[in-house]
Amino acid sequence: MSVPSVTAEGFELLHLLRIRGRIAADQLGAEQAVVEALFDAELVRMTERGVILTSKGFQQHALHLDVDRAEIELDRFAATYDRFLRVNQPIKDVCAAWQARGTAVSDDDTFKALDALEGLFQRVRPSLSGAADIVPRFQSYVDHLAAALDRVAEGERKFLADPQSASFHTVWFECHEDYLLTLGRDRDSEEKELS
């Protein structure tokens, strides 16, 4: 089956929408011509809550991802994912404990969570960089995770685990989803295997 024409920038936006589910129209981060081409091809549509993929968009994304997957060293990439998984649960635990404190979270709680996340991130950073050597878009996760930790260190605590911002937890979740999509794996099946 031939893959219909979508630019590299168009695929990047389709992929981001596939990972996030929806994006506010003013936060698409793509050139207007790229966005218009996706709307014209009926691959995306506007809703009250933002731009989402259409069923045709999901199909188009899957076709392009299959082509993308065929061109990468999946075994090498999967090895970086195995190392990602070793710190996945500890990172989720730190974020969940911090979020559970709600409005009672103190500066001390935040610094403890930040220290824990920085240590875990340093453990996994070489693997994420290795993933970026194979699939270049993964470099953005390395950069955004580091930036989120910097923002927390500067006193912007929402960048630890706020779901509405580019927080460490949000970017980590997106990175995990990208790994699963790129490897052709399913989150629910994986969680059953790990439990």
NULUM-280121 format. One record per residue (C-alpha): residue number from 1; residue in one letter; x, y, z. Coordinates in Angstrom, 2 decimals, padded with zeros to 5 digits. Example, Ala and Ser with C-alpha at 12.3 -4.5 7.8 and 13.67 -1.06 7.14 Angstrom:
R resi resn      c1      c2      c3
R    1    A  012.30 -004.50  007.80
R    2    S  013.67 -001.06  007.14
//
This chain:
R resi resn      c1      c2      c3
R    1    M  000.00  000.00  000.00
R    2    S  001.43  003.39 -000.95
R    3    V  001.62  006.08  001.70
R    4    P -000.15  009.31  000.75
R    5    S  002.02  012.39  000.65
R    6    V  002.49  014.18  003.96
R    7    T  005.53  016.35  004.58
R    8    A  007.97  015.53  007.36
R    9    E  006.58  018.49  009.29
R   10    G  003.05  017.23  008.69
R   11    F  003.95  013.80  010.06
R   12    E  005.58  015.41  013.12
R   13    L  002.32  017.19  013.88
R   14    L  000.23  014.05  013.26
R   15    H  002.57  012.16  015.58
R   16    L  002.32  014.78  018.31
R   17    L -001.47  014.73  018.03
R   18    R -001.42  010.93  018.22
R   19    I  000.62  011.11  021.42
R   20    R -001.29  013.93  023.11
R   21    G -004.79  013.26  021.83
R   22    R -005.51  016.94  021.23
R   23    I -003.68  020.25  021.08
R   24    A -005.06  023.76  021.40
R   25    A -005.12  025.47  018.02
R   26    D -002.74  028.20  019.18
R   27    Q -000.21  025.64  020.44
R   28    L  000.25  023.47  017.35
R   29    G  003.80  024.74  016.88
R   30    A  003.80  024.20  013.11
R   31    E  003.80  026.57  010.18
R   32    Q  000.36  027.66  009.04
R   33    A  000.82  026.01  005.63
R   34    V  001.53  022.64  007.30
R   35    V -001.55  022.95  009.51
R   36    E -003.77  024.02  006.60
R   37    A -002.56  021.07  004.49
R   38    L -003.59  018.64  007.24
R   39    F -007.00  020.27  007.56
R   40    D -007.46  020.30  003.77
R   41    A -006.60  016.59  003.60
R   42    E -009.15  015.96  006.40
R   43    L -006.48  014.40  008.61
R   44    V -007.26  016.71  011.53
R   45    R -010.30  018.60  012.71
R   46    M -011.13  021.33  015.18
R   47    T -013.20  020.64  018.30
R   48    E -014.17  022.89  021.21
R   49    R -011.19  021.56  023.15
R   50    G -008.58  021.70  020.38
R   51    V -007.32  020.01  017.24
R   52    I -007.60  016.21  017.04
R   53    L -006.87  013.51  014.49
R   54    T -009.70  012.26  012.31
R   55    S -010.05  008.55  011.59
R   56    K -008.31  009.28  008.29
R   57    G -005.57  011.05  010.27
R   58    F -005.09  007.99  012.48
R   59    Q -004.76  005.81  009.37
R   60    Q -002.32  008.23  007.74
R   61    H -000.24  008.40  010.90
R   62    A -000.12  004.59  011.17
R   63    L  001.02  004.26  007.55
R   64    H  003.81  006.78  008.00
R   65    L  004.84  005.27  011.32
R   66    D  005.14  001.85  009.66
R   67    V  007.48  003.36  007.05
R   68    D  009.41  005.15  009.81
R   69    R  009.65  001.93  011.85
R   70    A  010.99 -000.03  008.87
R   71    E  013.93  002.37  008.59
R   72    I  015.19  002.23  012.17
R   73    E  017.20 -000.35  014.11
R   74    L  014.33 -001.62  016.24
R   75    D  016.45 -004.00  018.35
R   76    R  018.85 -001.22  019.31
R   77    F  015.97  001.17  019.94
R   78    A  014.17 -001.45  022.07
R   79    A  017.31 -001.78  024.22
R   80    T  017.08  001.94  025.08
R   81    Y  013.44  001.40  025.98
R   82    D  014.33 -001.43  028.35
R   83    R  016.60  001.00  030.22
R   84    F  013.81  003.62  030.18
R   85    L  011.49  001.10  031.85
R   86    R  013.96  000.54  034.70
R   87    V  013.34  004.07  035.96
R   88    N  009.76  004.47  034.74
R   89    Q  008.01  003.25  037.90
R   90    P  010.32  005.12  040.30
R   91    I  009.71  008.34  038.33
R   92    K  005.95  007.77  038.36
R   93    D  006.09  007.09  042.11
R   94    V  007.97  010.35  042.83
R   95    C  005.51  012.36  040.74
R   96    A  002.45  010.66  042.25
R   97    A  003.68  011.21  045.81
R   98    W  004.36  014.88  045.07
R   99    Q  000.94  015.34  043.42
R  100    A -000.80  013.61  046.35
R  101    R  000.40  016.39  048.63
R  102    G -001.83  018.80  046.68
R  103    T -001.91  022.30  048.13
R  104    A -000.02  021.05  051.20
R  105    V  003.16  020.53  049.18
R  106    S  006.08  022.38  050.77
R  107    D  009.33  023.69  049.33
R  108    D  011.07  020.82  051.11
R  109    D  008.75  018.29  049.42
R  110    T  009.48  019.90  046.07
R  111    F  013.26  019.86  046.59
R  112    K  013.16  016.19  047.64
R  113    A  011.12  015.30  044.56
R  114    L  013.45  017.38  042.37
R  115    D  016.53  015.64  043.78
R  116    A  014.97  012.23  043.19
R  117    L  013.95  013.08  039.62
R  118    E  017.33  014.58  038.80
R  119    G  019.06  011.40  039.97
R  120    L  016.71  009.17  037.98
R  121    F  017.00  011.38  034.91
R  122    Q  020.79  011.23  035.02
R  123    R  020.56  007.42  035.12
R  124    V  018.38  007.27  032.01
R  125    R  019.74  010.26  030.07
R  126    P  022.43  008.25  028.20
R  127    S  019.76  005.79  027.03
R  128    L  017.46  008.59  025.89
R  129    S  020.37  010.15  024.01
R  130    G  020.99  006.75  022.44
R  131    A  017.33  006.63  021.40
R  132    A  017.77  010.07  019.82
R  133    D  020.73  008.76  017.81
R  134    I  018.35  006.21  016.29
R  135    V  015.12  008.28  016.19
R  136    P  016.12  011.98  016.18
R  137    R  012.79  013.28  017.53
R  138    F  013.71  011.72  020.90
R  139    Q  016.27  014.48  021.44
R  140    S  013.36  016.84  022.15
R  141    Y  012.39  014.66  025.13
R  142    V  015.91  014.90  026.56
R  143    D  015.85  018.68  026.13
R  144    H  012.34  019.16  027.53
R  145    L  012.94  016.90  030.55
R  146    A  016.11  018.79  031.42
R  147    A  014.34  022.13  030.91
R  148    A  011.47  021.08  033.19
R  149    L  013.91  020.17  035.97
R  150    D  015.65  023.53  035.52
R  151    R  012.32  025.33  035.84
R  152    V  011.51  023.46  039.06
R  153    A  014.97  024.32  040.43
R  154    E  014.22  027.98  039.64
R  155    G  011.08  027.79  041.79
R  156    E  008.41  027.00  039.19
R  157    R  007.09  023.91  040.94
R  158    K  004.32  023.30  038.39
R  159    F  007.00  022.02  036.02
R  160    L  007.39  018.95  038.21
R  161    A  004.06  017.25  037.52
R  162    D  001.41  019.70  036.29
R  163    P -000.61  017.98  033.53
R  164    Q -001.41  021.31  031.84
R  165    S  002.22  022.34  031.25
R  166    A  005.42  020.90  029.79
R  167    S  006.20  019.45  033.22
R  168    F  008.68  016.64  033.77
R  169    H  005.81  014.19  034.33
R  170    T  003.94  015.30  031.18
R  171    V  007.04  015.05  028.97
R  172    W  007.95  011.69  030.52
R  173    F  004.47  010.36  029.72
R  174    E  004.75  011.60  026.11
R  175    C  008.19  010.03  025.74
R  176    H  006.79  006.71  027.03
R  177    E  003.88  006.92  024.57
R  178    D  006.29  007.66  021.70
R  179    Y  008.39  004.63  022.63
R  180    L  005.30  002.43  022.58
R  181    L  004.09  003.79  019.24
R  182    T  007.51  003.54  017.63
R  183    L  007.99 -000.02  018.85
R  184    G  004.42 -001.01  017.95
R  185    R  003.58 -001.96  021.52
R  186    D  000.44 -001.51  023.59
R  187    R  000.47  000.21  027.02
R  188    D -002.28 -001.97  028.53
R  189    S -000.58 -005.21  027.48
R  190    E  002.75 -003.96  028.78
R  191    E  001.31 -003.01  032.16
R  192    K -000.25 -006.46  032.51
R  193    E  003.12 -008.06  031.76
R  194    L  004.90 -005.86  034.32
R  195    S  002.35 -006.43  037.10
//
